Amino acid sequence: MITLRLPDAELAGDLDIPDGARGVVLFAHGSGSSRHSPRNRAVADGLNAAGLGTLLIDLLTEPEEEADRVTAALRFDIDLLTRRLVGAVDALTEGLESAPHTAGVPIGLFGASTGAAAALGAAAARPRIAAVVSRGGRPDLAGPALARVRAPVLLIVGGRDTEVLELNAQAHRSLAASETHVISGAGHLFEEPGALEEVTAQAADWFTRHL
């Protein structure tokens, strides 16, 4: 475990960088989840196997998470989540640049649910971000930031997640460079057999091509 020290918080994270990694992907989890999410960890394992580094973090502190379990308010505070993710990008960049074997390594973002909105907001704020993948995301919550994202974005959506499908279709029209991949028969959580494996394969291919 590592600790990212930001101006307004200290965030816990799990960093894994394989030897010769071609890039590092920072994960932003969705509403009510954490860096221990089995779905995001499964995707991270797949990215590691593809030669990509990963950093899974909690965007809320422990006291904030405890409060959010009662109020469910902070998980939808996209401004806060985006600010935290931008801080994490800056801290990760500083760490990568400080080591000769990782200096210049590109950074990608993987966001799930509301974390996808934070990822897109962070990509708009930090042009260094080389690629973004959204899994069952709410890109609409990124608002005007969508039009400022220049990194290529992959929107992965479950075929049975009808409301989110429409929201992603609208976001696709606002993004400068994006593709949508619909996983047939999958719902919002991609719990169906083979669905998460397809998410992982698509994400690994996207980051391998763009990082």
BALOBA-1460 file (C-alpha; in Angstrom, 3 decimals):
// residues 211
<rec num="1" residu="m" x="0.000" y="0.000" z="0.000"/>
<rec num="2" residu="i" x="1.123" y="3.551" z="-0.706"/>
<rec num="3" residu="t" x="-0.150" y="6.902" z="0.543"/>
<rec num="4" residu="l" x="-0.742" y="9.849" z="-1.774"/>
<rec num="5" residu="r" x="-0.438" y="13.141" z="0.086"/>
<rec num="6" residu="l" x="-2.697" y="15.744" z="-1.492"/>
<rec num="7" residu="p" x="-3.355" y="19.318" z="-0.347"/>
<rec num="8" residu="d" x="-6.686" y="18.353" z="1.253"/>
<rec num="9" residu="a" x="-6.316" y="14.644" z="2.032"/>
<rec num="10" residu="e" x="-4.111" y="11.585" z="2.280"/>
<rec num="11" residu="l" x="-5.355" y="8.796" z="0.028"/>
<rec num="12" residu="a" x="-4.527" y="5.100" z="0.272"/>
<rec num="13" residu="g" x="-3.572" y="3.256" z="-2.892"/>
<rec num="14" residu="d" x="-2.225" y="-0.015" z="-4.267"/>
<rec num="15" residu="l" x="0.504" y="0.381" z="-6.899"/>
<rec num="16" residu="d" x="1.757" y="-2.403" z="-9.161"/>
<rec num="17" residu="i" x="4.230" y="-1.606" z="-11.951"/>
<rec num="18" residu="p" x="5.585" y="-4.613" z="-13.885"/>
<rec num="19" residu="d" x="9.138" y="-4.438" z="-15.215"/>
<rec num="20" residu="g" x="9.205" y="-2.548" z="-18.497"/>
<rec num="21" residu="a" x="5.638" y="-1.262" z="-18.129"/>
<rec num="22" residu="r" x="4.575" y="0.786" z="-21.153"/>
<rec num="23" residu="g" x="2.222" y="2.917" z="-19.063"/>
<rec num="24" residu="v" x="0.441" y="3.223" z="-15.723"/>
<rec num="25" residu="v" x="-3.348" y="3.207" z="-15.369"/>
<rec num="26" residu="l" x="-4.903" y="5.041" z="-12.427"/>
<rec num="27" residu="f" x="-8.296" y="3.651" z="-11.341"/>
<rec num="28" residu="a" x="-11.202" y="5.790" z="-10.125"/>
<rec num="29" residu="h" x="-13.850" y="3.556" z="-8.553"/>
<rec num="30" residu="g" x="-17.571" y="4.142" z="-8.711"/>
<rec num="31" residu="s" x="-20.180" y="5.205" z="-6.202"/>
<rec num="32" residu="g" x="-20.221" y="3.242" z="-2.971"/>
<rec num="33" residu="s" x="-17.152" y="1.217" z="-3.954"/>
<rec num="34" residu="s" x="-13.462" y="1.284" z="-2.996"/>
<rec num="35" residu="r" x="-10.047" y="0.318" z="-4.284"/>
<rec num="36" residu="h" x="-10.818" y="-3.196" z="-3.009"/>
<rec num="37" residu="s" x="-13.600" y="-3.621" z="-5.598"/>
<rec num="38" residu="p" x="-13.225" y="-7.173" z="-6.976"/>
<rec num="39" residu="r" x="-14.278" y="-5.967" z="-10.431"/>
<rec num="40" residu="n" x="-11.638" y="-3.249" z="-10.655"/>
<rec num="41" residu="r" x="-9.028" y="-5.570" z="-9.153"/>
<rec num="42" residu="a" x="-9.811" y="-8.183" z="-11.790"/>
<rec num="43" residu="v" x="-9.366" y="-5.578" z="-14.531"/>
<rec num="44" residu="a" x="-6.135" y="-4.355" z="-12.911"/>
<rec num="45" residu="d" x="-4.764" y="-7.911" z="-12.847"/>
<rec num="46" residu="g" x="-5.506" y="-8.209" z="-16.559"/>
<rec num="47" residu="l" x="-3.759" y="-4.923" z="-17.307"/>
<rec num="48" residu="n" x="-0.726" y="-6.025" z="-15.279"/>
<rec num="49" residu="a" x="-0.607" y="-9.233" z="-17.318"/>
<rec num="50" residu="a" x="-0.632" y="-7.071" z="-20.465"/>
<rec num="51" residu="g" x="2.461" y="-5.202" z="-19.265"/>
<rec num="52" residu="l" x="0.726" y="-2.144" z="-17.824"/>
<rec num="53" residu="g" x="1.169" y="-0.676" z="-14.365"/>
<rec num="54" residu="t" x="-1.870" y="0.041" z="-12.210"/>
<rec num="55" residu="l" x="-2.692" y="2.275" z="-9.264"/>
<rec num="56" residu="l" x="-5.975" y="1.693" z="-7.430"/>
<rec num="57" residu="i" x="-6.871" y="4.433" z="-4.967"/>
<rec num="58" residu="d" x="-9.674" y="5.499" z="-2.669"/>
<rec num="59" residu="l" x="-10.829" y="9.002" z="-3.577"/>
<rec num="60" residu="l" x="-12.358" y="9.502" z="-0.126"/>
<rec num="61" residu="t" x="-10.621" y="9.344" z="3.244"/>
<rec num="62" residu="e" x="-11.793" y="6.775" z="5.802"/>
<rec num="63" residu="p" x="-13.874" y="9.333" z="7.786"/>
<rec num="64" residu="e" x="-15.417" y="10.556" z="4.527"/>
<rec num="65" residu="e" x="-16.252" y="6.996" z="3.488"/>
<rec num="66" residu="e" x="-17.909" y="6.363" z="6.857"/>
<rec num="67" residu="a" x="-20.017" y="9.502" z="6.464"/>
<rec num="68" residu="d" x="-20.840" y="8.634" z="2.864"/>
<rec num="69" residu="r" x="-22.146" y="5.203" z="3.859"/>
<rec num="70" residu="v" x="-24.838" y="7.066" z="5.806"/>
<rec num="71" residu="t" x="-25.534" y="10.054" z="3.550"/>
<rec num="72" residu="a" x="-24.458" y="8.770" z="0.088"/>
<rec num="73" residu="a" x="-23.648" y="12.414" z="-0.675"/>
<rec num="74" residu="l" x="-19.906" y="12.462" z="-1.322"/>
<rec num="75" residu="r" x="-20.010" y="9.669" z="-3.914"/>
<rec num="76" residu="f" x="-21.905" y="12.066" z="-6.195"/>
<rec num="77" residu="d" x="-19.726" y="15.101" z="-5.435"/>
<rec num="78" residu="i" x="-18.045" y="15.027" z="-8.841"/>
<rec num="79" residu="d" x="-16.115" y="18.250" z="-8.206"/>
<rec num="80" residu="l" x="-14.537" y="16.728" z="-5.088"/>
<rec num="81" residu="l" x="-13.798" y="13.391" z="-6.777"/>
<rec num="82" residu="t" x="-12.283" y="15.140" z="-9.796"/>
<rec num="83" residu="r" x="-10.122" y="17.371" z="-7.612"/>
<rec num="84" residu="r" x="-8.867" y="14.348" z="-5.692"/>
<rec num="85" residu="l" x="-8.139" y="12.445" z="-8.901"/>
<rec num="86" residu="v" x="-6.245" y="15.406" z="-10.378"/>
<rec num="87" residu="g" x="-4.182" y="15.501" z="-7.188"/>
<rec num="88" residu="a" x="-3.521" y="11.775" z="-7.509"/>
<rec num="89" residu="v" x="-2.434" y="12.233" z="-11.139"/>
<rec num="90" residu="d" x="-0.016" y="14.961" z="-10.056"/>
<rec num="91" residu="a" x="1.380" y="12.813" z="-7.229"/>
<rec num="92" residu="l" x="1.743" y="9.803" z="-9.527"/>
<rec num="93" residu="t" x="3.451" y="11.940" z="-12.174"/>
<rec num="94" residu="e" x="5.932" y="13.247" z="-9.617"/>
<rec num="95" residu="g" x="6.666" y="9.724" z="-8.421"/>
<rec num="96" residu="l" x="7.152" y="8.345" z="-11.929"/>
<rec num="97" residu="e" x="9.407" y="11.215" z="-12.980"/>
<rec num="98" residu="s" x="11.593" y="10.779" z="-9.891"/>
<rec num="99" residu="a" x="12.726" y="7.283" z="-10.931"/>
<rec num="100" residu="p" x="14.885" y="6.773" z="-14.041"/>
<rec num="101" residu="h" x="13.100" y="3.562" z="-15.088"/>
<rec num="102" residu="t" x="9.630" y="5.189" z="-15.043"/>
<rec num="103" residu="a" x="10.387" y="8.768" z="-16.114"/>
<rec num="104" residu="g" x="8.240" y="9.694" z="-19.091"/>
<rec num="105" residu="v" x="5.920" y="6.690" z="-18.719"/>
<rec num="106" residu="p" x="2.434" y="7.738" z="-19.915"/>
<rec num="107" residu="i" x="-0.608" y="7.696" z="-17.636"/>
<rec num="108" residu="g" x="-4.106" y="6.449" z="-18.429"/>
<rec num="109" residu="l" x="-7.315" y="6.586" z="-16.396"/>
<rec num="110" residu="f" x="-9.900" y="3.848" z="-15.832"/>
<rec num="111" residu="g" x="-13.166" y="5.062" z="-14.326"/>
<rec num="112" residu="a" x="-16.243" y="3.108" z="-13.258"/>
<rec num="113" residu="s" x="-19.707" y="4.584" z="-12.682"/>
<rec num="114" residu="t" x="-19.295" y="8.053" z="-11.104"/>
<rec num="115" residu="g" x="-15.525" y="7.510" z="-11.157"/>
<rec num="116" residu="a" x="-15.715" y="7.792" z="-14.948"/>
<rec num="117" residu="a" x="-16.962" y="11.370" z="-14.625"/>
<rec num="118" residu="a" x="-14.025" y="12.161" z="-12.341"/>
<rec num="119" residu="a" x="-11.640" y="10.491" z="-14.806"/>
<rec num="120" residu="l" x="-12.931" y="12.596" z="-17.688"/>
<rec num="121" residu="g" x="-12.756" y="15.756" z="-15.596"/>
<rec num="122" residu="a" x="-9.170" y="14.932" z="-14.645"/>
<rec num="123" residu="a" x="-8.265" y="14.226" z="-18.279"/>
<rec num="124" residu="a" x="-9.654" y="17.633" z="-19.224"/>
<rec num="125" residu="a" x="-7.574" y="19.283" z="-16.499"/>
<rec num="126" residu="r" x="-4.370" y="17.345" z="-17.165"/>
<rec num="127" residu="p" x="-3.460" y="17.001" z="-20.877"/>
<rec num="128" residu="r" x="-0.707" y="14.572" z="-19.862"/>
<rec num="129" residu="i" x="-3.403" y="11.882" z="-19.588"/>
<rec num="130" residu="a" x="-2.904" y="9.740" z="-22.688"/>
<rec num="131" residu="a" x="-6.068" y="7.598" z="-22.669"/>
<rec num="132" residu="v" x="-9.276" y="7.002" z="-20.708"/>
<rec num="133" residu="v" x="-11.529" y="3.951" z="-20.331"/>
<rec num="134" residu="s" x="-15.002" y="4.223" z="-18.807"/>
<rec num="135" residu="r" x="-16.746" y="1.065" z="-17.508"/>
<rec num="136" residu="g" x="-20.482" y="1.473" z="-17.042"/>
<rec num="137" residu="g" x="-19.688" y="5.122" z="-16.502"/>
<rec num="138" residu="r" x="-21.679" y="8.286" z="-15.985"/>
<rec num="139" residu="p" x="-19.741" y="10.588" z="-18.332"/>
<rec num="140" residu="d" x="-22.691" y="12.971" z="-18.374"/>
<rec num="141" residu="l" x="-21.778" y="13.985" z="-14.813"/>
<rec num="142" residu="a" x="-18.515" y="15.472" z="-16.119"/>
<rec num="143" residu="g" x="-20.585" y="18.266" z="-17.672"/>
<rec num="144" residu="p" x="-18.753" y="20.885" z="-19.765"/>
<rec num="145" residu="a" x="-15.404" y="19.158" z="-19.113"/>
<rec num="146" residu="l" x="-16.299" y="16.565" z="-21.767"/>
<rec num="147" residu="a" x="-15.646" y="19.042" z="-24.561"/>
<rec num="148" residu="r" x="-12.156" y="19.753" z="-23.177"/>
<rec num="149" residu="v" x="-10.978" y="16.122" z="-23.114"/>
<rec num="150" residu="r" x="-8.367" y="15.503" z="-25.808"/>
<rec num="151" residu="a" x="-7.286" y="12.000" z="-24.789"/>
<rec num="152" residu="p" x="-8.914" y="9.104" z="-26.683"/>
<rec num="153" residu="v" x="-11.797" y="7.677" z="-24.640"/>
<rec num="154" residu="l" x="-13.285" y="4.169" z="-24.726"/>
<rec num="155" residu="l" x="-16.835" y="3.959" z="-23.364"/>
<rec num="156" residu="i" x="-17.678" y="0.382" z="-22.312"/>
<rec num="157" residu="v" x="-21.361" y="-0.179" z="-21.565"/>
<rec num="158" residu="g" x="-23.521" y="-3.218" z="-20.864"/>
<rec num="159" residu="g" x="-26.144" y="-3.926" z="-23.506"/>
<rec num="160" residu="r" x="-28.888" y="-4.256" z="-20.866"/>
<rec num="161" residu="d" x="-27.859" y="-1.043" z="-19.066"/>
<rec num="162" residu="t" x="-30.320" y="0.980" z="-21.133"/>
<rec num="163" residu="e" x="-30.259" y="4.312" z="-19.291"/>
<rec num="164" residu="v" x="-26.462" y="4.387" z="-19.110"/>
<rec num="165" residu="l" x="-26.289" y="3.381" z="-22.786"/>
<rec num="166" residu="e" x="-28.176" y="6.535" z="-23.741"/>
<rec num="167" residu="l" x="-26.073" y="8.730" z="-21.443"/>
<rec num="168" residu="n" x="-22.896" y="7.328" z="-23.007"/>
<rec num="169" residu="a" x="-24.260" y="7.887" z="-26.509"/>
<rec num="170" residu="q" x="-24.797" y="11.545" z="-25.638"/>
<rec num="171" residu="a" x="-21.298" y="11.822" z="-24.159"/>
<rec num="172" residu="h" x="-19.792" y="10.211" z="-27.260"/>
<rec num="173" residu="r" x="-21.127" y="13.103" z="-29.325"/>
<rec num="174" residu="s" x="-19.424" y="15.627" z="-27.009"/>
<rec num="175" residu="l" x="-15.998" y="13.976" z="-26.880"/>
<rec num="176" residu="a" x="-13.289" y="14.859" z="-29.381"/>
<rec num="177" residu="a" x="-12.058" y="11.273" z="-29.793"/>
<rec num="178" residu="s" x="-14.076" y="8.355" z="-28.456"/>
<rec num="179" residu="e" x="-15.347" y="4.888" z="-29.252"/>
<rec num="180" residu="t" x="-18.180" y="2.942" z="-27.645"/>
<rec num="181" residu="h" x="-18.042" y="-0.790" z="-26.982"/>
<rec num="182" residu="v" x="-21.320" y="-2.428" z="-25.978"/>
<rec num="183" residu="i" x="-21.097" y="-5.801" z="-24.245"/>
<rec num="184" residu="s" x="-24.137" y="-7.775" z="-25.334"/>
<rec num="185" residu="g" x="-26.301" y="-9.116" z="-22.514"/>
<rec num="186" residu="a" x="-24.360" y="-7.345" z="-19.754"/>
<rec num="187" residu="g" x="-25.934" y="-5.197" z="-17.047"/>
<rec num="188" residu="h" x="-24.486" y="-2.276" z="-15.128"/>
<rec num="189" residu="l" x="-22.156" y="-4.375" z="-12.951"/>
<rec num="190" residu="f" x="-20.944" y="-6.746" z="-15.706"/>
<rec num="191" residu="e" x="-21.651" y="-9.760" z="-13.497"/>
<rec num="192" residu="e" x="-22.703" y="-12.007" z="-16.386"/>
<rec num="193" residu="p" x="-20.355" y="-14.845" z="-17.445"/>
<rec num="194" residu="g" x="-17.555" y="-13.495" z="-19.606"/>
<rec num="195" residu="a" x="-18.637" y="-9.847" z="-19.322"/>
<rec num="196" residu="l" x="-15.849" y="-8.645" z="-17.038"/>
<rec num="197" residu="e" x="-13.296" y="-10.597" z="-19.060"/>
<rec num="198" residu="e" x="-14.461" y="-8.698" z="-22.146"/>
<rec num="199" residu="v" x="-14.141" y="-5.407" z="-20.250"/>
<rec num="200" residu="t" x="-10.578" y="-6.343" z="-19.321"/>
<rec num="201" residu="a" x="-9.635" y="-7.349" z="-22.861"/>
<rec num="202" residu="q" x="-11.078" y="-4.155" z="-24.340"/>
<rec num="203" residu="a" x="-9.370" y="-1.960" z="-21.734"/>
<rec num="204" residu="a" x="-6.018" y="-3.704" z="-22.188"/>
<rec num="205" residu="d" x="-6.227" y="-3.274" z="-25.960"/>
<rec num="206" residu="w" x="-7.173" y="0.415" z="-25.659"/>
<rec num="207" residu="f" x="-4.383" y="1.269" z="-23.240"/>
<rec num="208" residu="t" x="-1.832" y="-0.800" z="-25.160"/>
<rec num="209" residu="r" x="-2.676" y="1.133" z="-28.320"/>
<rec num="210" residu="h" x="-2.749" y="4.601" z="-26.771"/>
<rec num="211" residu="l" x="-0.165" y="4.585" z="-23.974"/>
